[in-house]
Amino acid sequence: MSWQAILSYLLLLHFLHTVLACDSYCRYTCDYTTNYTSSSIFSSNLDQALHTIKNNTGLTGYNATIAGNLTQPVTAMGICRGGLGSSECQTCIASAVEGVRLTCPNQAGGQIWYDYCMVRYSSVDFLGEVNASVLFRMTDPTVAPDLESYVPIFEFLMENLSSIGAASDERYAIGRTKLLGNNTLYGYFECTRDLSSEECAKCFSSATVDMKLWCVTLQVCWVLTPNCNAQVTMSPASHVDWIFAPLLTNPVLAPSPNSPGGSGSNGGNGNSSGSGRGNGENDLKIMISIGAVVAFLLIVGLLLASRMAMKRGKVDRENVVDMMRREGIDTRPNLFDLDELVAATDNFSTSNLLGSGGFGIVYKGKMPDGENIAVKKLSPDSIQGLGVFFNEVRVLLNMQHRNLVRMLGYCVQGAERILVYEYLPNKSLDNFLFDKSKSALLDWPKRYNIILGIARGILYLHEDSSLKIIHRDIKASNILLDEQMNPKISDFGLAKLFSDEKTHCRTRQIAGTYGYMAPEYANRGVLSMKSDMFSFGVLILEIISGRKNYDLQFDEEQRQLLNFAWNLELEGRLIELVDETMGSLPVDEVARCMRIGLLCCQECIQDRPTVSSVLSMLSSNSASTIPPAGRPGYHQESINYEAVPEESEVDAHRNNHEVNSISHSFLVRGR
């Protein structure tokens, strides 16, 4: 057996061994809108559903079930990577079932991805419903060689696999294609088998759009949505099926030139004596020659990659500027150069780090004139795509209000997407509210002023600006504080713009933070200005109580803030919710504000006040001006939704679905 055959055999054994080596999850997401207890009917149904998935998925690589019928039902699904053996699938699914129980211990919905399988469950029947929202993107930042040929080959592979996968009965496709330089590009596309071919194609389309936007120049890209996943890689690692992936003929790639003949000739005299030494010398010369050629090609490739990157950066910048101009935004005074932001932040030094979140990292910067700025640097791996970046610029460059954060400009250069804001030294409200060492700095007059300021900012967005704007992510960490503790609403990347005649819309592309999201929006995608009012109501209760909307440090009956506040109100003890660090305070005024917060959180949309009504109630000294509040909208099974037109509206500014831009404070590991 030749050494090449032995090496191939050993590699194959390694791949077969490592196919089961993924003992930990790759990504997971939990639904924090509704929790359950271990003694509930839901818990029993969940046990039954996951037991079915664990035992039955290995047979065909896919299983879906609904347990509980009409009484707190649970929908669950398990799927293994196409081509995976039954025993390997069973092992992976068993790990995933255990993993999702550990990562989402009492949440009524969860989804977990391993390298070779996925498990999902929910209190909502999701079967047959396509959700193409990009939840996670995993990349290797290494730029591929020879970008001029690599990009069209990458796109060729994506388009072919998405077509093949959508048409396949098992809804997956795997393949490879040749790159220049004797390299290979591999791809794997898969969607859940409850989807039709057309729905699968729609999911793949969303994934490919995201990949083209963020990682078409990279060697590794893996995009995950609730219903499909797409991978393109030059480094297939341990996946055994990559070895046998069908070769897709790529018309983009020109055929390699024929190597010169005569490799078997003696080159002249045909003398056999000393031929071993002569062949060795020839081999050495060939190796040296190949090494020189490879080094030369590497240098040329790096130069071409640099040139392509510069060209791509210029095109990106021009495209964004054109988008701004079409929106009527004057871009000239708002464009920052990357070099000046690098200098202002000391090359984005960690010593200047102000904070980080799902959408990027924020640094403090100092301009040459001494002005301090806040610089938000978005990562290519961010769940926030170009559409969300554009949305933030479009909203804030057109809006000026003392209770909205002021955007100074932006930078688009190469792969960089950077937003520049005024610098606010006190950072965000949550830094004070939920830190007992700082919360005492917020006495009642300051907290009342913060509530009023947020309400005025929302009033501007909803009623006073040229367009109606729904923020969609009103929460404590998105309220910044200036030197005098005046509030400024920030983070408009998820904002939804409405025309004057529109009052609501319906979308499957949910964005925001669970715990602050209105139930009709979190569960059915019904979005209106009353969605912001629900979030504001939760925030009012957080400001007065100093508690997070859901906090595991409390007993079960006190963990959910809305639930606890409502029970105290029923017992006439609402004032007990007040943060004790405030000291003395006007009891009637504080109680009135808490009741306004509860009123904003009504489960029926029409029972929630408008922001102008809230401001009127806040300014009044009479408790009689506040209508009695009913139960807040936190019990999913109790909500009676109003009739909403079935016409759905998809967020135009988001091609990667805003992550499902649900904040990582709930989707991933919490803050």
N, C-alpha and C positions, 0 to 999 in steps of 0.2 A: 504493500500500500504506500502511495507517495505521501510526502509530508503535507502536500496541499490537501489530500483527502482526509488525512488524520486530523489536521487542523479544522477542516469543515465539520467533521464528525464531533470533535470536542466542542466546537461552538454550538452545534445543534443541541448537544446534551445540556450545555449551559442555558440555552434558551428554554428548553423544556423544563429545566429545574426552576428557573426564575419566573416562569409563568405563574407560579403560586407564591412568589416572594413578597407581594404587596400586602403587608399586614396592617397598614394604616390607610385611612381614607385620603383621597386627594382633595376633595372639596365637599362642603355640606351647607345646607340652608335650612332654617327652621321658621315656622310660622308662629309669631308671637302674639297674634291677635286674640287667640283663644287658648286657654290652658285646660287641662283636665286633671282630675285626681285619680289616685290608684284604685279607689273604690267605685269609680263611676262606670256607667254602662259603656261609655266611649272607650275606657281603658280595656274592658273585656272584649269589645269588638276589635280594638287595635291588636290585642294579643292574637285573636283568631285570624285576622287578616294577615299579619306578618308571619304567623305559623304556616298559613297556606302558601305564601310566597316562598318561604324558606324551604318547604318540602317539595314544591311542584315546579319551581323555575328551572331546575337542572335538566328536566326531561326534554324541553324544547328550546331552552335558552330564554324563554319569556313566559310571564304569567301575570295576570291581573285579576283582581277580585274585589267584591264589595261585601263587607260583613256588617250585619245589623239591620239591613233593609231600611225601614222608616224610623227606627229608634236610634238616634245618634250614630248613623252609619259611618263606616270607615272605608275609603277606597284606597287600595294599595296596588303597587306594581313592582315587579322585578324584571330586569333584563340583563343578559350577559352579552359580552362582545361576540359578534358573529364568528362562527368557526371554533369557539371554545368548547372543549369536551364537556360532557355531562358532569363528571366528577369535579373537574376544575370549576365549572359554573356553580355547582352546589356549594363548594367550599367558599367561593367568593361571596355568594349571596348570603350564606350563613354569617360571614364576617360583617357584611353590610347591614344585615338586620340588627345584629348586636351593636354595630357602630351607630346607626341612626337612633337606637333607643338610648344610647349613652350621650350622644350629642344634642338630642332634642328630648330631654327626659320627661317633660310634662307638657309639651306643645302639641297642638291638635293638627299639626302638619309638619312634614320634614322630608328632605331628599338628600341622599348621600351618594357620591361617586367614588368608586375605587378604580384602579387601572383597568379592570376587566369586567366590571358590573356596576349596576345602579339600582338603588331601592328608593321608592317614593311612596308616601302615604299622605292622606289629607281627609279632613272632615267634609270636604267638597268633592263631588264627583268630577274628576278631571278627565276621565276617559273619553277619547275622541275629540277633545278640545286642544287645538294646537296653541302652544305658547312658545313663540320664537324669540322670547326675550333673552338676550345674552346675559347670563348670570356671572360667569367667570371666564377669564381669558388667561391662559398660562403660556408663556413664551420663554425662549432662550434669547437674550439680547444680541447674540452673535449674528452679525450681518452675513448673509449668504455671499459666496464668491460670484463674480461675473454677473452683477445685477441686471445688465442689459438683456441677457438671455434668461436669467433665473426668473424674473417677474412673470413674463408670458408663460413659461413652463409651469410655474406655481399656479397661475390662473387656469391653464389648460387642465391640470390635474384636478383642481377643485370642481370645475364645471363638469368634467366627465364623471367624477365620482358622485357628485350630487345627483346627476341624471340617472346613473346606474342604480344608486342606492334607493332613490325614490320609486323607481320602477320595479325593484326587487320585492318578492313576496316577503322576505325577511327584513326588508327595509335597511339594508346595509350594503356597503361596497368597500372593497379594499383594492389598492393598486399601487403601482410604482411606475415611474418614467425616468428616462435617462437625462442627466444633466451634462453639460460640457465638462471636460476634464475627468471623464470616467466616474463621475459621482452619480448617485441615485437619489431621487426624491420620492418619498413614500406618502401615501394618504389613506385615511380611514374615515368614512362618513357613516353615521348610523342614526336612525330615529326610532322612536318607540312604535311598536307594531299595532297600537290602537289607532294610529293615524292612517288616513287614506293616502294614496300616492300623491294626490294634489297637495294635501296638508303637509306631507313629508317634504315635498319640493319647496313649499313655502318656508318651512323651518330651515332647510338647507340654504335657501336663498338669504335669509337673515344672517346665518352664520358666515356665508361667503362674503357678504357685504362687509361684515365686521372684520374678517380676516384681511380683505383687501385694504381696508382703512388703516389697520393697526400693525399687521405683521407680514405683509406680502414680501418684504425684503429680508425676513429673518429665517434662520435655519429650522426653527421649531415653533409651531403655533398650535394650540389646542383650545378650542372654543366650546363652552358648555351652555346649553339652554335646558329648560325643563323637559323638552321633548326630543332634543337631538344633540349630538356632539360631532365635532369635525376636527380632524387632526391632519396636519401636514408636517413632515419632518425629514431632515437629512440624517437624523440619528435615531433609528427605530428602537435602540436599546434592547429590551428583553422580550419584545413581542414575537413569539415564535411564528405567527402567521405572516409577519412581514417577509420572511425568507421566501415564502411560496406565493407572495402576492403577484397577481397577473401583471405583465408588462404592458402598459398602454403606449401605443405608438404615438409619438408626439410630432405633429407636422411642423411645430415651431422650431424644433431642433434640427439643424442642418446635419446631414450625414457626415461622419468623421472621414477625413481624407484617408485613402488607402495607404497603408504602410508600404515603403519600398520593398521590392522583392529581393531575393538573393540571400536571405538570411541563412540558407543552408549551404551556400557556396563557399568554397575555400578562398575565394578572392584571388586565385592565380596559380601557384605552383603545385597545389595538391599534395605537398609533402606531408606524410602522416607523422613523421618523427617529430617529437616535441609538441604534438598538437594539444596535449593537456595544458601545458604551460601557456601555449599561445591562446587557447580558448579562455583561460583564466585572465590573461592580460586584456583580451577583448572584452570580457565581462566587466572588468574593472573600468575600462574606458567607457563602456556603455553606461555603467552606473554613474560615473562622474558626469557624463554628458546629460543623462536624465536629471541628475541633481541640479545641474546648472540651469537646465530648461525650466524645471519646476520652480526654482528660486526666481528666475526671470518672470515666469507667468504669475507667481505670487505677488511680486512687486507691481506688475502691470495691473493685476486684479485689484490690488489695494488702491492704486491710483484711480482706476475706473470706478470703484465703489465710492471713493471720496467724491469724484466728479458727479456721479449719479446722485449721491446724497445731497450735494450742493444744489444740483438742478432740481431735485425733488423738493427741497426746502423752499426754493424760489417759487416753484409752481404752487406749493401749499399756501405760501404767504399771499401770492397773487390771487388765488382762488378765494381765500377768506376775505381779503380786502374787497374783491368783487362782490361777494355775498353781502358785506356790510353796505357797500354803496347802493346795491339794489334795494336795500331796506331803508335807504335815505339817511344812513349814518355817516357823518363826517369823520373819516378815519385818520386824516392827516395829523391832528394833534395827539392821537391816542396810540400810535404805534411805537412800541419800545424795541430797541435793538437788543439782541441777546447778550452782546458783550457788555452793555451798560448794566444789565441785570445781574450778570455774573460778577461784575465788579462791585455792585451795590450789596450783594449778599455774601461777598468773600467766597465766590465760587460755590454758592449754596452750602455754606459751612453748617455743620450740625450745631455749632455754637449760636447760630442765628435761627435755629428751628423754633417756630411758634406752635406748631401742632400738625396733625395729620389726620386723614380720614379716607373714606372710600374713593374720593375724587382727586386726591393729591396731597402734596406736602406744602405747608405754608412756612415761609421764611420771613424774617425781618430784614429789610434792606435800608441802606442810607445812600441817598443821591448826592452828587457832588455839591449841590447847594445846601446840604444839611438836612433836607426833608427826609423823614422816615417814611417808609412804605412797607406794605405787606405784599409778598410775592407768592402766589399760589402756582406751584409747578406741577402740572399734570403728567402722569406717567403714561407711556403707550399701553401699559397693562391696566390702566384705570378703567373702571366700569363706565366712566364718563367719556363718551365719544366726542368727535368733532361737532356733532349736532348739539350736544349739551353745552360744550364750550361756546359755540356760536350763540346759543340761547342766552347764556349769562351775559355775554357782551351786548347782545341786542337789547336786553331788558335794561341793564344798568347804565349803559351809555345814553339811553334816552330818558332815564328817570332821575330826578333830583328832588330829594326830600330829606329833611333833617333826621328822620327815623329810618332811612335806608342807607346802607353802607355805600360809600362813594367809590366808584371804579375810576381809576386814573388812566387805564389803558390795558393793552395786551401785547403779547409777542407770539408770532408764529414763525418759526425758523427751523428748517429740517424737521425732525420728529418732535420738536418742543412745542408745547401748548402752555402758555404762561399767562396768568391774569394778574394785574397789578391794582391794588386797592389802597385807600387811605389806611394808615397805621393807627390802630386803636389799642392803647397800652394795657387796658384791663381785660383784653381777650374776650372770652365768651361767658355768658351768664351761668352756664353749668359749672364753671370753675369756682363760682362763689356759692351757688345754691347747694351743691351736694358735697361741699367740703366744710365740715363743722368748724374748722379753724378759720374759715373765711366768711361763713354765712352770717356771723354776728356783725360784719361790716355792712350788711344789707338790713338796715332798720326798716320800719314800716313805711315812712315817707319815701325812701328810695325804692322799695318794692312797688308801692302804689304808682310812683312816677314811671317805673319800668313798664307796668301793665298799661298805663295810659299811653306811653310812647309807642309800644307795640301796636296797640289798637289804632293809633293815628297812622302808623305806617301801613297797616292793613287797609285802612280806609282809603288811603291814597291809591293803593294797588287796585282795590275793588271798585272804587267809585270816582276818584278824582283824576286819574291818569287818562291819557288819550285812549288807551286800550284797557279793557278789564284784564287783570292779571291774577291768576290763582297761583299762589306760591308753591303749594303742595308739600312743603317740608318745614312748616313752622315748628320749631322745637328749641329747647334751651341752648343747645350748642350752636344754633344758627342765629342767636341774638348776641351781637357784640356790644361792648360797653365802652364809652369814651371816658375821658378823665373825670367827668362829673357823674359818671354812672348813667348817662343817658343811653337808651337802647337804640340799636340800629340793626334792622333785619338784613341778613346776609344770605349768601348761597342761593342764587336764582337759576342754577343750572337745570332744575326740574320744573321751572315755572311754566304755566300754561296760559297762553294768550287767547282771549276771547274777543269776538266782535261785539258791538253794543247790543245787537238783537239776540245774542245767545245767552242762555242762562245756565245750561249744563251740557254735558256730553257723556258718552259712555265709551270706555276704552278697556281693553284687556291688558294694556301696558301700564301696570301699576307702578307708581313711583312714590317714594317718601319713606317714612320710618314707622314701622309697626309700633303701636302703643300711642302714637299721636294721630294715626290715620282714622278717619271716619269709617264706621263699619260698612256702610253701603258702598264706599269706595274700595276698601280693602277686600271685600268679598265679591263685589259685582262690578267694580270699575265705574260706578256712577260718580261723576266728578262735578262739583259746583262750588260756588263761593262758600256755601255752608260747610264744605270739606275743610277749608281753612279755619272756619269758626270752631269746628270740633277740635282741631289741633290747638287753637288758641285757648279753648276752655280747659283742656288738659294742662296747658302751660300755666294758666292762672292758678290752678290748684297746686302745681309744682312750686310756683313762686311763693305762695303763701305757706305751704306746708314744709318746704325744704326737702320733699321726698321725690324720688323718681317715680314715673308712672307705673313701673313694675320693679319691685326691689325684693330680692331673695333673702335679704337679711331680716325681714319681718316674718311673723307667723303667717300661715297660709291665708287667713281671713283678712290680713292687712296688706298683703303683697301688692294687690292691684289697687292703685290709688283711687280710681273712679268707684270701684266697688266699695272700698272702705269709706270714702267720703259720703256716698249715698246712704250707706247703713247708718253712719253717724247723724246724717240729716234726718232720717226717719226716727231716730231716737232722741232728736233734739239736742244732740251733743256735737254739732258740726264744728264749734269753736275749738274743740279738742284737737283738731287737725293742725292747728297753727304751729309754726316753727317756734319753739320756745326761745331760740337765740335772739329773737327780735325784742324781747323784753316787754315793756309796757306798750300798749297800743289801743286805738279806739275800737272796741269790740264790735259795735254795730257796723262800722264801715268795713271792717275786715270780713264779717259774716256776709254782708251784702255782696262783696266782691267774690266770695266763694260760691254764693248762690248763682251769681252771674256765670261763673265758670261751669257749674253744673248745668245751667240752662243752655250754654253753648254746646254741651255734650249730649243733648237729647237724642234718643235713638231715631226719632222721626225727624226727617230733614226740615219739614215745614215748621216744627216747633222751635228750631234754633233761631236766635235773633240774628239780624244783620249787624255788621260792625258799627254802622251809624247808631243803631238802637243800643248797642253795648256802650258806646261812648256816652250816649244820653243817660243811661242807667248809672254809669260810673260817676257821672258828674252830679247826679241827684243825691240829696241827703235823705230821701224818703225810701223806705223799704217797700212801700206799697206800689212803687213803679215797676217792681220786678215780678213778672208772672210766676206762679208756682211751677217748679221744675218736676218733671216725671223722672222715671228711671233712666240713667245714662245708657248709651248704646254700646255696651260691652258684652252683652250676652248674644252670641251669634244666632242661636236657635230661636231667639225671641223676636228678632227684628222683622217687622212687616214693611217691606219696601214699597215705596210709592210706585205707581206705574211710570215707567220711563220708556221713551221710544226705543225700539230695538235697533234703530240706526246707530251704528258704532262709529266712533271717531278715533283714528289712530294718531298718535302724537307725531306731527310732521317733523319736529326737530330732532327726532331720535331714530337713528337707524339701527342702533344696537340695544334698543328698548329700555334704555335708562337703567339698566341692570336689574334687570327689572329694577331699576336703580333704587331698589329698596336698601336703606342704609345698612351698612355692615354692623351697625350697633346691634342689630337683631339677626341679620342673615348669617353672619359668620360666628364670631365668638363673643360678641358684646364688648363694651368698652370698660 
